[in-house]
Amino acid sequence: MAVGKNKRLTKGKKGSRKKAVDPFLKKEWYKLQAPSMFANKDFGKTIITKTAGQKIASEGLKGRIVEVSLADLQNNEDFAYRKIKLCIEDVQGYNCLTNFHGMDMTRDKICSLIQKRQTIIEANVDVKTSDGYIARLFCIAFTKKDKDQIKETCYAKSAQVRGIRAKMVEYMSELGGKGDLKTLVHTLVTADCGKDIEKSARSIFPIKECYIRKVKILKKPKFDVTALMEWHNEDSTSADTGKKVAPEEEAVAGSGGRY
């Protein structure tokens, strides 16, 4: 055999591929922490590629949006139809500190509300909170029959729809403008805003199933660590701990009710 003709002696097997490496070996897990107004602070984990060279893991996490059910955050299945969006704004060690980014309702809940022979009334308004956030609030409601109504339908006239929509906009503007974003979110999560709108609109046309169905954050102020830490520090205004119960007075036995 002529010298230099057998070219494949020095090479490996034909078609040999790179050894498969598990991609999860290069990943690490970070804890997600919700603001202190929610009952369940540690609500999940997120994954990211480990820091390598100039690609820093914590920088890749910032700005990540997480969607979670309010039922999981509050440990209450009654809020299962509400979805909360949280944005990772800061990373401390292996903890991701999140801030409110939006709120929505599940599709199945909205579909269950829509029926024939009634009018849907929707309204939206942009509000600016005292701490510089601009949010867009969306409201939805449906007309309902009177108590002893025989007629099958309960459609509202266009003038009545406009009147109810004005009431919705007025309520949402007042709700958003009276405090900061923390107060707004706390009110939306704990209070029944829909009932207040139903009461105010009753004089125009009776409505039911009124909800602030969606909240979008349109504009945020410049990032401030101290402002973010206020969301995560436990204080009396954030958590609903209930009223303090007065201790019972103990009467000394055999004293006739007197000491």
Steps between C-alpha positions, in 0.01 A plus 500: 500500500638840405606728783243761606203340323319354803359829628247369756751332736556817704129594526230363730184315404307649210194695611603514868321781683581714802426340833154611620528722809203553730406871455364516858855461639565859389181634664419620851175560687388827662214549749214734407379730779165679483433837672410479871131590441444141380465214751743267319833676441704211350280395211737326261839468331650608169797364305786672319842416352787547747721807476763448230740771388317828445156336501380551860209285619339766723489749210318244286236454771415871540193596302368142483118487531340226711127420488350334808151428627377717788368180664862383542616837634215533752453126579131546416328313217225767474751717307587230244353709214751784560845501340776727632801603292819572695822646358846408636662834585796404720705189587649456848703181531271225370181699570316689225303798635188560292269797459141527372479507121134430419181312575260298285209256515502144369328441168263236639371745765423772242335244268282374787368854559395568140140395429219575254232768548711743702726799430876496563636832626875558486712802592869582533694795639866602546593603852819646646594396854672730748832312460517556121352180353253525210251212497207416273199347676233300315153439644222265389136464609174344377140617522264291714127447525285670762371292790151425361579542129302282257667630182773266375756765401666776701672720244613850604457803273810670360448803729484269803816319388678836470380598848625174657830530312543852641443362853764230438756753372430734794548219756820363338652852464431568868641160600823545303565864582452496877825318593809316383512173298535292817169638634332441162615135477405435864150637432459297180611178672308532827198728440193419289514798263228358273233523774572874546453563126177294502362716783584828326354383165179358649316830447566481122450126431549191719831323424667180621836320483698824500880455514814701439609227261842626394779735607791593271808692614575741214784702652731451799717755679880463510609189695555570870621224737352664813157526334520131404603399855186675632296245302690214664525622860232373736295785645157558648350650183600218266365190670139447606549357848151580630395690812668459835288305746473644851607256774224364721490623859542221749295512819655363819304203631300564819531878483147567384624654174728749681873489566 
